């Protein structure tokens, strides 16, 4: 379950962070941090005894840099950007690969955040709200570094709605993923592999792979037998 930022920790908390004494400063890498976001973030870093700007990695459009300092970065912070959420998620695996040991946080608007569940699955570890003051930003960064995941309170209802809309009780009980259940619902409608692949914008081989996994999960003889079992259990 996600760690929810209910009460922000003290900026000068005496508790060790990840086993390190508080004297060890948390090194930050910035991606796409410009304008007011960059100004506020740098000001927050400068006012904290526990944070340090290690590297400004440029922009998320593919030009962000990786150098000898990369191994020293504890948290990467992605600023607000005019590129789409899709493009950000496209680059997340690359950032994660380049800075495998670092946590990733993202600035968002309190009223404009969306697809939080997908962000978390793809590699985002926490969020910073773009209207926060310096103290709130520092406390959230410390919380993320200590706990590993930080979801600010204003974003919790959004995350819960996304979980409820995308994860069904039936799929949890059956052990089927959302995609597997979706494919079998289409099979139940009489769709062929080619039609399913077209509907879901995936390849026929991917459809067949999902079907084979379900057949194996349900200990069925074939896809028809698996479909009958799923229907009888009410999973579709």
C-alpha positions in Angstrom: 0.0 0.0 0.0 1.2 3.5 -0.7 2.7 5.5 2.1 0.4 8.5 2.6 1.9 11.8 3.8 -0.5 12.5 6.6 1.8 14.4 8.9 5.0 15.8 7.5 8.2 15.1 9.5 10.2 17.8 11.1 12.8 19.4 8.8 15.5 18.8 11.4 14.3 15.4 12.5 16.8 13.6 14.7 15.8 10.2 13.3 18.3 8.5 11.0 17.3 8.4 7.3 17.7 5.0 5.6 20.2 4.1 8.3 22.3 7.2 7.7 22.9 9.9 10.3 21.1 13.2 9.7 24.5 14.8 9.0 24.5 13.0 5.6 22.8 15.4 3.2 20.2 14.1 0.7 21.5 14.7 -2.8 18.9 15.9 -5.4 18.9 15.8 -9.1 16.6 18.1 -11.0 14.9 17.4 -14.3 12.8 19.9 -16.2 12.9 22.3 -13.3 12.5 25.8 -14.7 10.8 29.1 -13.8 9.0 29.5 -10.5 9.3 25.8 -9.8 13.1 25.9 -10.0 13.3 29.1 -8.0 11.1 27.8 -5.2 12.9 24.4 -5.2 16.4 25.9 -5.1 15.3 28.3 -2.3 13.9 25.3 -0.3 17.2 23.4 -0.8 19.3 26.3 0.3 17.3 26.8 3.5 17.7 23.1 4.5 20.6 21.6 6.3 19.7 18.1 5.0 19.3 18.7 1.3 21.9 19.3 -1.4 21.6 20.0 -5.1 23.9 17.5 -6.8 23.1 18.0 -10.4 20.7 19.7 -12.8 20.0 17.1 -15.4 18.4 19.3 -18.0 15.1 18.5 -19.7 13.0 15.4 -19.9 12.8 15.6 -23.7 15.7 13.2 -24.0 18.5 15.7 -23.4 18.9 15.1 -19.6 22.4 14.1 -18.7 24.0 11.3 -16.9 27.5 11.8 -15.6 29.8 10.7 -12.8 27.6 12.3 -10.2 24.7 10.0 -11.1 25.6 7.5 -8.4 25.4 10.3 -5.8 21.8 11.2 -6.5 19.3 10.1 -3.9 16.1 11.7 -5.3 15.3 13.0 -8.8 12.7 15.7 -8.9 10.8 16.3 -12.1 9.4 19.8 -12.4 6.1 20.8 -14.1 6.5 20.7 -17.8 4.6 21.7 -20.9 5.1 18.2 -22.5 2.3 15.6 -22.0 2.0 13.1 -19.2 2.4 10.4 -21.9 5.9 11.8 -22.8 6.9 11.9 -19.1 5.9 8.3 -18.7 7.8 7.4 -21.9 11.0 8.7 -20.3 10.5 7.3 -16.9 12.1 3.9 -17.6 15.1 5.7 -19.1 15.5 7.9 -16.0 15.0 4.8 -13.8 17.7 2.9 -15.7 20.2 5.7 -15.6 19.6 6.5 -11.9 18.6 3.1 -10.6 19.2 3.8 -6.9 17.3 7.1 -6.8 13.7 7.8 -5.9 11.7 9.9 -8.3 9.4 12.7 -7.3 7.2 14.8 -9.5 5.7 18.3 -9.2 1.9 18.4 -10.0 -1.0 20.8 -9.5 -3.3 19.9 -6.6 -6.3 20.1 -8.9 -4.8 18.8 -12.2 -3.1 15.6 -11.1 -4.3 12.4 -12.8 -3.1 8.9 -13.6 -1.4 8.6 -10.2 -1.8 4.9 -10.1 -0.1 4.5 -13.5 2.7 6.9 -12.5 3.4 4.8 -9.4 3.5 1.6 -11.4 5.8 3.1 -14.0 8.3 4.5 -11.5 7.2 7.7 -9.7 7.7 7.3 -6.0 6.2 10.6 -4.7 4.7 13.9 -5.5 5.3 17.6 -4.6 2.4 20.1 -4.9 3.3 23.2 -7.0 1.7 25.6 -4.5 3.6 24.3 -1.5 5.9 26.6 0.4 9.6 25.9 1.1 9.0 24.2 4.4 6.4 21.8 2.9 8.7 20.9 0.0 11.6 20.1 2.3 9.4 18.0 4.6 7.9 16.1 1.8 11.4 15.3 0.3 12.6 14.1 3.7 9.5 12.0 4.1 10.1 10.4 0.6 13.7 9.7 1.4 12.9 8.0 4.7 9.7 6.1 3.8 10.4 5.4 0.1 6.9 6.6 -1.1 5.0 9.8 -0.5 1.5 10.6 -1.6 0.4 14.1 -0.4 -3.1 14.2 1.2 -4.8 16.2 -1.6 -3.9 13.4 -4.1 -5.2 10.5 -2.0 -8.8 10.7 -3.2 -7.7 10.8 -6.8 -5.6 7.7 -6.2 -8.4 5.8 -4.5 -10.8 6.6 -7.3 -8.3 5.3 -9.9 -7.8 2.1 -7.9 -11.5 1.5 -7.6 -12.1 2.1 -11.3 -9.2 0.0 -12.6 -9.0 -2.9 -10.1 -12.1 -5.1 -9.7 -12.8 -7.5 -6.8 -13.4 -10.2 -9.4 -9.9 -9.8 -10.8 -8.4 -9.9 -7.3 -10.2 -13.0 -6.4 -9.4 -14.7 -9.6 -5.8 -13.8 -9.7 -6.3 -12.4 -13.2 -4.7 -9.1 -14.2 -7.0 -6.4 -15.6 -5.7 -7.0 -19.2 -6.2 -10.8 -18.8 -9.8 -10.3 -17.6 -10.4 -7.8 -20.4 -9.2 -10.2 -23.1 -11.4 -13.0 -21.7 -14.4 -10.7 -21.6 -13.9 -10.1 -25.3 -13.5 -13.8 -25.9 -16.8 -14.3 -24.2 -18.3 -11.9 -26.7 -17.2 -14.1 -29.5 -14.2 -12.0 -30.5 -11.3 -13.6 -32.3 -7.6 -13.0 -31.4 -7.2 -10.6 -34.4 -10.3 -8.6 -33.3 -9.1 -8.5 -29.7 -5.7 -7.3 -30.7 -7.2 -4.5 -32.8 -9.6 -3.4 -30.0 -6.8 -3.3 -27.4 -4.1 -2.0 -29.7 -1.8 -4.9 -29.0 -0.4 -7.7 -31.2 -2.1 -11.1 -31.7 1.0 -12.7 -30.1 0.4 -10.7 -27.0 -3.2 -11.8 -26.9 -2.2 -15.4 -27.2 0.4 -15.0 -24.5 -2.2 -13.6 -22.1 -4.7 -16.4 -23.0 -2.0 -19.0 -22.3 -1.3 -17.5 -18.9 -4.9 -17.6 -17.9 -5.2 -21.2 -19.1 -2.3 -22.0 -16.9 -3.6 -20.0 -13.9 -6.9 -21.7 -14.0 -5.4 -25.1 -14.6 -7.6 -25.4 -17.6 -7.2 -27.7 -20.7 -7.6 -25.0 -23.2 -9.0 -21.5 -23.7 -12.6 -22.7 -23.9 -12.3 -24.6 -20.7 -10.7 -21.6 -19.0 -13.5 -19.3 -20.3 -16.1 -21.7 -18.9 -14.4 -21.7 -15.5 -14.1 -17.9 -15.4 -17.8 -17.5 -16.2 -18.9 -20.0 -13.6 -16.9 -18.2 -10.9 -18.3 -14.9 -11.9 -14.9 -13.4 -12.7 -16.1 -11.9 -16.0 
